[in-house]
Amino acid sequence: MTIRTKVSSLLMGLAIVGSAHAAYPDKAINVVVPFPAGGSTDAIARAIGPKVSARLGQPWVVDNRPGATGALGGGYVKRAAPDGYTLMVASIGVYSVNPLLQKTLPYDPSKDFDLLTVAVQAPNVLVTNATVPSTTVADFVAYLKKNPEKITFATSGAGSSDHLTTALFWQKTGTSGLHVPYKGGAPAITDLLGGHANASFQNINVVLSHIKAGKLKALAVTGSKRSAALPNVPTLAEAGVKDVDVYSWQGIAAPKGLPKDVKALLHATITGALHDPQIAAKLTEQGFEVVASSPEQFTKFQAQELARWREVITNGKISID
């Protein structure tokens, strides 16, 4: 049985057993992205939208609500009715980093949401520009040790996933550098390309074109395996740096208290869209890996991420004050 057949059968079954909410959905579904349009999270929400809309027969309306590294959007979704008409597509920061760094967070990611699925994940890639003489991770680590605090690492902000990946890399290699936080990934990459910063751990999809154009050097990816988008670039583990398997990821959730049949219908529809061959191929080309996990898997994974990054933040004495 194909994935498409399985999903179709599941949807038919849900339509039968979900009589208490047989009319769902009968209006547009508001999909909150707690970041500006144009980023990785926004791209995921929009990539699956047409398929989800077609299968549910209602519009899938992306609603960008940026601010406070995703906290404003997260708070908005928490307060929404748990009726299936408000969803959130958000990243690792919203679900697993904000509660560790923000003292007054308007939501509790472990208690206030029904977690539907980890939609996709993507390893970060360690990139440098021509200001860094190294061409391998081993050379780069040696250079950092000989020149402590000389290399600047650009990130999309204090407490961002690329910042935490940088901190973890330093902790595992016994190196250090100068952290330069920017207000988003775009200005960080601009300064990296312009030679005003030296290195960065960035999502593959946002720097892939610059790597292919020869403007940035890709030293290693942070995944447990090589990326299909950069098959000739080793993992950090292959390059000799262990225990820095890091993925940026996007998950989909709803306000806590979704009716069971609505939750099951949304999960089946969304994961079915993620497994659609055309969508999956497009996401793979951009450096994403489709995950499409179950709600139970998402809940377990979130707890693991919280524990992992709590240790990194504590060891690195990281704060956003």
N, C-alpha and C positions, 0 to 999 in steps of 0.2 A: 504493500500500500504506500503510495507517495505521500509526502508531507502535505501537499495540497488536498489530497483526498481525506487524509486524517483530519485536517482542520475543517473541511467542509462537513464531515460527519459529526465532528464535535459541535459545530455551530448549529446543525440541525437538531442535535440532541438537546442543546441548551434552549433552543426555541421551544421545545416541547416541555421540558421540566421547568422552565422559567416563567410559568403562567402568572405568578404574582407580579412580574414586571414585564408582561408580554408586550407592552407598548414601548418599552425602552429599545432604542432611543427615539424620541419623537420631536427632538429639536437639536440644534447645533451643540457640539461638544467643545467647550473652551479648554484649550491646551496651553497652560502657562509655561513659558520658558523664562526662568529668572535671570536672564542675561540679554544683552543687546542682540539684535538681528545680525546674522552673518557669521556667528561663531560655530563651534563644533556642535554644541547642544542644540542650537537653533536648526542646524543642518539636519540633525537626526529627526527632530520633530516634523520638519517639512518633507523629508524624504519618504516617510511612511504615511503621511497624511492622505494622499490621494487613494491609496489602497484601503486604508481603514475607512475612509469616508464612503467609498464605493461598497464595501461590505456591510456597513451599518446603515447606509442609506441616508446619512445626515452629514452636514458639513463638519470638518475637523478644522477649527479656527485657532491658529497659533497666536498667542497673546504674550508678547514680550514685556516682562515687568522686571527690568534690571534694578540693581541697587544692593549695596552692602554684601557683596560677593554672593548674591543669591538669596540672602536672608529675607529681603522684602517679598520676593515672590513666594518663598516657602511659607512665610507667615500668612500671605493671602490665601494660599491653597488650604492651609490648616483651618482657616475660618469658613471656608466654603462648605456648602451642604454636601454630605456624602451620598449623592444621588447618581453619580456616574457622569454628570455633565461638566465637572471640572476635574481636569487631570494636570499633572506636572511632569515635564521632561526636564531632568536636572542632572548635574554631574556629581562626581565624587565629593567635591567641596560642600555642596548643599547637604548631602546625606551623611558624610563621615568626617569632615574636617571642621566645618563651622562650629559644631558643638564643643570642639576641643579648644577653640581659639576665641570665640565670641562670648563674652560674659553675659550679655543680655540678648539672647537669641529668641525671636518671637515664635519659635516652634521647637518641638523635640522630635528629631527625625526617627527615633525608635518607638515613639508612642503616638504620634499625631497623624501618621499616614498608613494607608494600606499599600504596601509595596507590591507592585504588579510584576515587573520584570526588569532585570538588567538587560537593556536592549543591545548595547554594543560595548566593546572595549577597544582600546588602541594603546600600544606601547608608546612611550615617549622615545625620542631619539636624541642622543647627545650630539650636538652640532657645535662646530667652531668656525670662525672665519679665518682669513689669511693672516690675521695678527698673531695667531697661535701656530708655532712651527710644527706641532705634533700631527702625525697622520694615523696613529694607532692609540688605543686606550692606554697601553703600557707606557708609551712615550709621554702621553698627556699626564698620567699620574706622576711619572718621574719629574716632569716639568713643574707640576704643581708643588711637589715636595721641595724642589730647589728654589722655587719662587713663591713662597707662601704669601697669600693676600695680594698677589699681583694680578691674577686673572679675575676679571669681572664676570659674574654669572648673571645674565639678565633673566628675570622671571616676570610672569604676568601679575605679580602682586605678592605681598607678604601673606603667607599661609596658603598660597595656591598650590595645586598639585605639583607644578614644576619646581616651586620653591622647596616643597617637602622632598621631592626626588633628589634635588641638589643636596639637601642636608643629609639624606640617607647615603648618598654617594660619598660625601665627605667623611661620614662616620665609618663607612665600610672600608675606605681606602686610606684613612689617616691623613687626609689632606684638608685643605681649606682654600677659600677664595673670598672675593668680595661680592656679597649679594647686593644686586641692584634691582629693587622691585619697581615695576612700571604699573600703570593703570590699564592693565589688559595685555594680551599677547601681541596685538598688532604693533604698538609702539616699541615693545621689547624686540621684536623681530626687525623692525625698522632700524633701530640703533645697532643691532647685531650686524645687519647688512652694511650699515654705514661705517663700521669699524669703531663705534663708540663703546661697544661691549665685546667681550671675547668669546663667550661660550654660553650655552643654554641647553636645558632639557625641554624640548617642545613636543607637542603632539605631532605625529608624523604628517597628518593631513595638512597642517598649516605651513610646513616648511618643505614639503615634498618637491614642489616646483623649483624652489631655490637650490635644493640639493641636486636635482637633475640638471639645472642650469650651471652648476659648478660654482655658485656663489657661496655655498656653505659646504663644509666637510662633515659628513656623517661618520662618526667614530664607532657608535654602537647603539643598539636598541635595547630598551629596558624590559622587553618581554621574555617569557620563558622559552620562546622559539623565535626564529627569524621572521621578519614581517614579509608578507607576500609583496608588499609595495617596495621593499628594499631588500631583495633576497641576497644580495652580495655583502650586506652589512651584518657583522656578527652581533650576537647578544653580548651583554656585559659579562655574563657568566662564561661564554666562550672566550672572552677577552681577559679572563682572569679575575673579574670582580664578582664575587658570589653574593647572593641574598639581596640583590637589588632588582628583583623582578617586580616591576611596577607597571600598572596600566591606568590610564585615564579611562573613565567609563561614564556612561549615561544610563540612568534608570528612569522608569516611569512609575508614578505613584498617584494615589487619589487621597482625598481626605478620609480619615479613619471612620469606618462604619459602613462601607459599601455593602449593599445586599449581596449575598453569595452568588446568586445567578448573574447579576450585573458584573460582578468582579470576574467570574469565570468567562463570561462573554467577551469582556474587554481584553482579558489575557489571551484568549484564543485568537481574537481578531488581530491584536497588535503583533503577537508572535508570528501569526500567519503572514502578516505583511512583511515582517523582517525576513522571513524565509522565502518570500517571493523571489524567484531567480533573478529578475531584473534589478530589484532593489538590493538584494544581497551582492550582486556583481558590482553595482555602482558603489556601494559602501566599501567593498574590498579594494576597489581601485583607489579609493581615497585614504586607505590605510586603516580602516576599521575592521574589526572582527565581530561578526554577529554572535551574540550570546543567547538572547531570548530565553532567559532562565525562568523557572517557576517562582511564584511568590515565596514559597518556603526557602528556596535556594537564595533568593535575594535577601531575605531576612537574616539567614545565616552568614552570608557574605558581608552584609553591612556590619554585623557585629565583629567579624574578623578585621575589617578595615578600620573600625574605630579603635580596636585594641592595638593594631599595628602602628597607626599614626600617632596614637597617644604616646607610645614608647619613643618614636622618632622626635616628636615635639618636646617631650620631657628631656631626652638626652641632648638635644640641640638647643635647649632653653629658648625655644621659639615663641614669640608673641607677636601680636599685630598692633600693640600700643604705640 
